[in-house]
Amino acid sequence: MCATHSSQAFQTHPFQTDDSRLTPIHAKVLAGQRLDFDDALALYRTGDILAVGWMANSVRERMHGDKTYFNVNRHINPTNVCVAACRLCAFGHKKDTPGAYTMALEEAFETAASGYTEAVTEFHIVGGLHPDLPFQYFLDLCSGLKQRFPQVHLKAFTMVEVAYLSRRAKLSILETLQQLKAAGVDSLPGGGAEIFSDRVRHIICDHKIDGGEWLQTAKLAHQIGLKSNATMLYGHVENDEDRVDHLMKLRALQDETGGFQTFIPLAFHPDNTPLQHLPKTTGMLDIKQIAVSRLVLDNFPHIKSYWQMMTAKIAQISLRFGADDMDGTVIEEKIYHDAGATTPQGMRREELQRLIRAAGREPIERDTLYRPVTRTETSVTVAV
């Protein structure tokens, strides 16, 4: 059966559930009405994953049809030296400890070049909170990459990194963002949001900015024309109320700024962290998180299934549970692999397309701003 017919059959099949809490939610979804806190809580607490998936898929297809987006990108982590000691992290190291590294600028440029082909449209740049690197290092890193790869989009530095750099440079967060933008930063990734709940942050990432500061930094970025993503780390010590609160705060800021492009649920990987006694997330939770995100974040254009953390198989299934993006080819992802992720560190463009088609969806290569990328044997064209 072709993808279009498959989708039509899925949507014309009558909605059924044995959970009475979902019936009024389904009516809202059908009418295009916004879900509230209690609705979101009921979605997390139901055992009827197929009913939740049916609703999320109906929203996903209303917005994107069968299209599933991906990009060809390259991750660059310039340093893993970090002053924070977050219990959720296996990536950060104290300086002068085994495994700690910091790239010289030329080394960072060589790293970018080593994974670069004409197909690459994005450099994704995040790292640790280094106690000694001056702000100028990061400005020079961005301007140097722009000079060498002018056509590549720089998605660089989480809200946590921006806030830290502002303190190091004795600048306001707004001034810091303005200087980064002038140096070549085109947009910001969504990491470091974790869970906004103060109770949870005190346990898992007490050394980071709080949830309010993360949101304020994102707001300022959006106000100067920098788009960003947003994330939520789930599957550790948070509860359902914490997850709903996180989604509601992101939705409220999106109402205000419209600056978020994509929401990316991130499954917690406990291996090699101080929280390694916690169990890993289940496939059921991973899929439900995608679906709930799509239903609650009605003003977010895209929901991403991050295959590096979820595995390619779960990511494929999620394309029927609300996700419309499978991230990119990546190449050498360090942060989640240090925490025990066993997925490949990179994936070929052709393989991503195969996985998307096998899920009955239509692969659409995009750039960071979700403009379609068209390739021929001799050229790459981005629709503007």
N, C-alpha and C positions, 0 to 999 in steps of 0.2 A: 504494500500500500504506500502511495507517495506521502510525503510529509504533510502536504496541505490537507489531503483527505484524512490522514491520521488525526490532525489537529481538529478538523471539523467534527469527526466522530467523537473525539474526546469531549468537546464542548456541548454537543447535542445530547449526550448521555445525561439523563436526569440526575440532579444532585441528590445524594442519599447519605444519611448519617444516623447512627444510633445514639448520638450525643445531642440532647435537646439544646444545649448551650450554643451549638453551632448554627442552628436554624435561623435565628435573627441576625447573626453575623453574615450568613449567606445572603440574606435579603439586602443587607447594606452593601455588600460587595457587588451584587447584581445591579443595584441602583447607583453604584459609583459613589456611595457615601463614605465619609471618613470613619474609621474605627476608633474607639476610645480605649482608655487604659484597661477597663474590665474586659473588653472584647479581646484585646491582645493577650491578657492573662489567661483567658479561656482557651485561646489558640495554643498557648504553651502547655496547658494542663490536660488537654484532651488526648486520648489515645488513638483517635481516629485520624491518623496521618494522611490517609487517602482523601478524606473530605477536605482537610486543610490544603493538601496539594491541589485538589480540583479547583478550589477557590483561587489559590495563588496562580495557578496556570491560566485561569480565565483572565486574570489581570495582566499577566505577562503577555498573553497573546493579544489582548486588547491594545496593549502598548507597542508590541514589537512583532506580532505575528510569529513566524517561524525563525526570524533572524536571530542569530547568536554571534556575538562579537568576540574578536580576539585581536591581539596586536603582536608585533615582532619587537621585543624589547630586550634590554640588557641591564642586569642589576649590577650596581657598583656600590660596595660597602667600604668607604675609604679608611675606616678605623673601627676596631671593636673595643677600643679602650673607653671605659665609661665610669664616671664618678658615681653613678647610681648603682644600687645593689638590689635590683628588683627580683623578687622571689620567682617571678614568672619567666625569667630570662636565662638562657644558656649561651647567649651570644657575647654579652659584655664581659670584659676582663679588666682588672686593675692593671695599671701600667707596670711594667717590669715583672709581670707574672708570665709563666709559660703559656704560650698560645696568643699572647697579646700582639697586635700588629697595628701599625699606622703607615699608610702609603705616603711616600713622597709624591709631590704633584706629578712629576714625570712618570712615576709608577702608576698613578691613577689614570693618566692619559694613555699609557701603554695597555693597561687593563681594558679600558674602553675600546681601544683599537683592536685588541686581540679577539674580541667577540663581535667586532663590527663588520657588517657587510652593508651593501646598499639597501638591504631589506629592513634594517633596523630603523625604527621611527621614534624610539624612546629610550632614554637612559633613566633608570629608576635608582635614585641615590639616597641612601639612608645609612646611618652609622651610630656609633656610640657618642656619649657626652664626654668628650676628651677634655681633661683639666688644663692642658697646656697649649693646644692648638689655637692660634689667634683667629679672630673672625676673618682676617684677610686671607687665610688659607682657604676658607670655603668660598669666598668671593673669587679668588684666583682659580680655584678648581672649576667653578661654573664658567667663568669667562674664558678659561683655557679650553674647556670642552666645546663651548660655543664657537670659539675661533677655529678649532680643528674639525668640528662636525656641525656646521651652521644649520643644517637641515634637520637635525635631531632635536626632539622636544626634551627639555630637562624637567623631569618630575622629581623634585629634590627637597628633602628635609621635612620631617614630621613637625607637627605643632610643638612637640616636646623639644626637639632640636632647636627650632626657631626661638622659643622662649629662653632656652639655655644660652644660645648665642647672643641674645639681646642683653642678658645679664653680664656675660663675659665682655661684651663690647661697650657696656654702659650706654646702651641705646634703648629707646622705647621699642616695643615689639613692632609698632608701625614702621619706625625708621629702619629696623632690621629687615623687615619684609621688603621695604622699598629698595634697599641696597641690594638684596638678593635678586629682586626682579631686574634691577638695572644691570646686574652681573650676568644675567641670562636665564634665571629660573623662570620657567613657563607655567608650572602648576605645582601643587603640593600633594604628596601621598597622604593617606589617611591614618597612618599608624600612630601608636601611642595613646589612642583613646581608651583602650582596654575596656573598663567598665566605669562609668562616671560616678557611681556610688562611693561616697567617702569611706564608708565602712569597708568596702571591698578593696579600695585603693590602699588603705592603711595596711592591709594584709599582703597584697601582691606587688604593689609598686609605690611604696611610701615616699620614695625619693623623687618621684616625678611631679610635674605640675598637677594641680587638681583638675577635676572635670570642668569646672567653670572657666579656668584659665585656658584649657584646651579649646573650648567652644569660643572664647573671646578671641583667641589667636586665629582660629578659622574665620571668624567673622571679619577681622581686620584684613586677612588675606583676600577674602571675597570682595571687600569694599574697594581694594585697589586693582581689582580685575584678575586676580589669580584664582582659577578654579582649584578645587581639591576633591579628594575622596574622603570617605569616613569609614571607620572600622569599628568592630566590637569583638573583643576577645571573650569567648564563652567556654564553659566547661571546666571551671576551676572551683572557686568558692562562692560564686554569685548565685542568687536565687532567681526565680521567675520575675519577681517584682523588680529586681535590679535590671534585668534585661529589658523589661518594658519601659522603665524609667529612662534608660539609655536611648532607646528608639524614639521615645517621645521628645526628648531634648534635641536630638538631631533633627527631627521633623519640624520642631518649632523654629530652629535656626534656619532651616531650609526655606520655611515660609518667609522668613525675614530677608534672606540674602539671595537665595536661588543659586548659590555657588557650589554646591555639592554635585558632582557628576555621578558617582558610583558609591554604593554601600557594599562593604566587603566583610561578611562574617568570618572571623578567624577562629578555628578550633584550637583550643589550648593543647599544646604538646608538652606533657610534664617531664619527659625523659631529660636527664642531665640538668634539671633545675632543682632548687630547694623544695619544690612541691611535687617531686617525682613519686611520692606516695599516693597521689591522686590517680584515679582511673582515667584512661583516655576516653574521649567522647565516642559515643556510638554513632553508627550510620543513621539511626532514627533521629537522633538529636541534630546531626549535621543537616539532614534534609529538612527537618522541621524548622530549623533556624533560617534557612533560605526562604522557606515558604512564609513564615511569619513576617520576616523582613519585607518581602514583597507586598504583603497585605497591609502592613502598618505604615510603611514609608511611601505613601501614595504620591509624594512630591519629588521623590528621587527617580531620575530617569532610568537608572540601571542598578541591577543587583548582580554582583559578581560571585561566581563559584570559583574559589581560589584552588585550583587543582593541586597545587604543590602541597597544600595542607590536607585537603579532603580526599585525596587520591583521584586519579582520572575517572575511575568507575563511579564513585559517588558524585563527582562533578557532572558526569553524563546524566545520571538520574535526576540531578537537580535542575536540569534544563526542562524538565516536566513539572517542577515544583516551584517555579517562580524566577529562576536565574536566567539571564539573557546574555551573560558575558562569562567567558572562561579564562580571563586574563591572557597571558602571552607566552612566548617561547622562553623567556626569562634568562637562561644561561647563568649558572653558578649562583644559586640562591643560598645564602649562608645562615640567615637568622633562624629559620625554622628547621633547617637541616642540623644545625648545632643542637637543637632541642629534640632531635630524634626523628625528624621526618624521613621517611624511607622512599619517598617518591623520587623520580629522576630530577637532577638539578636543572635540566633544560629539556625542551621538547621541540622537535622540528615542526615548522609551519605546516607541512603536509600531514603530520600526525595529528595535530590539533584539528585540522579540517576533517580528517577521517573520523575522529571521535565525535565531532559535532554532527556530521552526516549520519553516523551510525545511530545517533539518538533521534533521528528524524527531523533534524533542524538544518537551517541554511547557514553555513559559515560566512560571516562578513568580516573581512579584515578591516581594521580601523586604525586611526592614529589616536593619540591620547585624548583628543577632544571629540572623539567618536565621529570623525569625518571618514567616509569610506576611502580605502586605499585600493587603487587599481594597478595591477602589475602586468607588464608585458615582458618579453625577453630582453628588452633594451631600456625600459623606463619604469619609473614609479610615479604615479599621479595621485595626489591627495585632493579630494573634492573639497572646495572651499564654499 
